[in-house]
Amino acid sequence: MIEIKDYWMGRDVRFAAELTPEIETNAAETIRRVNLLLDRAALDGVYPGIDPRTGTEVSSGWRPAAINEHTKNAASGSKHLTARAEDVRDTQQRSLARWCVSHQDVLAEIGLWIEDPQWCPTWVHFQTVPPGSGLRVYVPSTAPAICAKLPEQEALA
């Protein structure tokens, strides 16, 4: 289970001046939804990985502007800035991403969207607001994909 301290990654202290009540509310809701999703995946024996940098399931939580600016491939309008996104570490087998692609109905039920796993090779990017395309699994940029499609994505094509 992801806890708020895991999501903050110490940034709530280092960037306290930027931490608004809205960001705190958004963070709590993002964590709640992601934990619901992880609970559902666990029923099928699917679990997130542990990020080697953080020692938790969280690869990236809330990003103050200074952190976002120095995060490789981060969008200038990233949902991480408003605590409406969370990156969760995946396993080497991409079991979490594969499960999410195959269970888009669960994503919809919980109110989560994910970036296409081709752009997230070691994590799953969850967000609580729809992307411009409205797609449950969406392409995050015009940059080329970083990795191949998952077999589950091929099956849906």
C-alpha positions as CSV (number, residue, x, y, z in Angstrom):
1,M,0.0,0.0,0.0
2,I,1.3,3.4,-1.0
3,E,1.4,5.9,1.8
4,I,1.5,9.7,1.6
5,K,5.1,9.9,2.7
6,D,6.1,7.6,-0.2
7,Y,4.2,9.9,-2.6
8,W,5.8,13.1,-1.2
9,M,9.3,11.6,-1.5
10,G,10.5,14.3,1.0
11,R,9.4,17.1,-1.3
12,D,6.6,18.2,1.1
13,V,9.4,19.4,3.4
14,R,11.9,20.6,0.9
15,F,9.2,22.5,-1.1
16,A,6.8,23.3,1.7
17,A,6.1,26.8,0.3
18,E,4.7,25.2,-2.9
19,L,2.5,22.7,-1.1
20,T,-1.0,24.0,-1.2
21,P,-4.2,22.6,0.3
22,E,-5.3,21.7,-3.3
23,I,-2.2,19.7,-3.9
24,E,-2.6,17.9,-0.6
25,T,-6.2,17.0,-1.5
26,N,-5.2,15.9,-5.0
27,A,-2.4,13.8,-3.6
28,A,-4.7,12.0,-1.2
29,E,-7.2,11.2,-4.0
30,T,-4.5,10.1,-6.4
31,I,-3.0,7.7,-3.8
32,R,-6.5,6.4,-2.9
33,R,-7.3,5.6,-6.5
34,V,-3.9,4.0,-7.3
35,N,-4.1,1.9,-4.1
36,L,-7.6,0.7,-5.2
37,L,-6.1,-0.3,-8.6
38,L,-3.2,-2.1,-6.9
39,D,-5.6,-3.9,-4.7
40,R,-7.5,-5.1,-7.7
41,A,-4.4,-6.2,-9.5
42,A,-3.2,-8.1,-6.4
43,L,-6.3,-10.2,-6.6
44,D,-4.8,-11.5,-9.8
45,G,-1.4,-11.9,-8.3
46,V,0.0,-8.8,-9.9
47,Y,2.1,-6.4,-7.8
48,P,4.2,-3.4,-8.5
49,G,8.0,-3.4,-8.3
50,I,10.2,-1.5,-5.9
51,D,12.0,1.5,-7.3
52,P,15.7,1.3,-6.5
53,R,16.0,5.0,-6.0
54,T,13.1,5.4,-3.6
55,G,12.9,1.9,-2.0
56,T,9.1,2.0,-2.4
57,E,6.6,1.3,-5.2
58,V,6.6,5.0,-6.1
59,S,9.0,6.1,-8.9
60,S,7.6,9.7,-8.9
61,G,4.9,11.4,-7.0
62,W,4.3,15.1,-6.6
63,R,6.8,17.2,-8.5
64,P,7.3,20.9,-7.6
65,A,8.2,23.0,-10.7
66,A,12.0,22.8,-10.0
67,I,11.9,19.0,-9.9
68,N,9.7,18.7,-13.0
69,E,12.0,21.0,-15.0
70,H,14.9,18.6,-14.3
71,T,12.9,15.4,-14.9
72,K,13.9,13.7,-18.2
73,N,11.0,13.7,-20.7
74,A,8.6,15.4,-18.2
75,A,5.9,17.5,-19.8
76,S,5.8,21.2,-18.9
77,G,2.1,20.7,-17.9
78,S,2.7,17.4,-16.1
79,K,-0.2,16.2,-13.9
80,H,2.6,15.5,-11.3
81,L,2.8,19.3,-10.7
82,T,-0.7,19.3,-9.3
83,A,-0.5,15.9,-7.6
84,R,-2.9,14.3,-10.0
85,A,-0.4,11.7,-11.3
86,E,1.8,9.0,-9.8
87,D,4.4,6.8,-11.4
88,V,4.5,3.3,-9.9
89,R,7.5,1.0,-10.5
90,D,6.8,-2.0,-12.7
91,T,8.5,-5.4,-12.6
92,Q,10.9,-6.5,-15.3
93,Q,8.1,-8.6,-16.8
94,R,5.9,-5.5,-17.0
95,S,3.2,-7.3,-15.2
96,L,1.5,-4.2,-13.9
97,A,1.4,-2.4,-17.2
98,R,0.2,-5.6,-18.9
99,W,-2.5,-6.0,-16.3
100,C,-3.7,-2.4,-16.8
101,V,-3.8,-2.7,-20.6
102,S,-5.9,-5.8,-20.2
103,H,-8.2,-4.3,-17.5
104,Q,-9.1,-0.9,-18.9
105,D,-12.6,-1.4,-17.5
106,V,-11.1,-1.4,-14.0
107,L,-9.1,1.8,-14.8
108,A,-12.4,3.4,-15.9
109,E,-14.3,2.2,-12.8
110,I,-11.6,3.7,-10.5
111,G,-11.1,6.8,-12.6
112,L,-7.5,6.4,-13.8
113,W,-5.8,6.9,-17.1
114,I,-2.3,5.5,-18.0
115,E,0.4,6.6,-20.4
116,D,1.0,4.0,-23.2
117,P,3.5,1.6,-21.8
118,Q,5.7,2.1,-24.8
119,W,6.7,5.5,-23.3
120,C,7.1,4.1,-19.8
121,P,9.6,1.2,-19.9
122,T,10.0,0.7,-16.1
123,W,7.0,2.3,-14.6
124,V,3.2,2.8,-15.0
125,H,2.1,6.5,-15.1
126,F,-1.3,6.9,-13.5
127,Q,-3.3,10.1,-13.6
128,T,-6.7,11.0,-12.2
129,V,-7.7,13.4,-15.0
130,P,-8.3,12.4,-18.6
131,P,-5.7,13.4,-21.2
132,G,-6.7,15.5,-24.2
133,S,-7.4,12.4,-26.3
134,G,-9.7,11.0,-23.6
135,L,-8.2,7.5,-24.2
136,R,-7.8,5.3,-21.1
137,V,-4.3,4.3,-22.4
138,Y,-2.9,7.3,-24.2
139,V,0.2,8.3,-26.1
140,P,1.9,11.1,-24.0
141,S,3.9,12.8,-26.7
142,T,4.9,13.0,-30.3
143,A,8.4,11.7,-29.4
144,P,9.1,8.1,-30.6
145,A,8.2,5.3,-28.4
146,I,10.9,4.1,-26.0
147,C,10.1,0.4,-26.2
148,A,8.0,-2.2,-28.1
149,K,4.3,-2.7,-27.6
150,L,3.3,-5.2,-25.0
151,P,1.7,-8.4,-26.3
152,E,-1.6,-7.3,-24.7
153,Q,-1.5,-4.1,-26.8
154,E,-0.9,-6.1,-29.9
155,A,-3.9,-8.3,-29.1
156,L,-6.2,-5.2,-28.8
157,A,-5.0,-3.7,-32.1
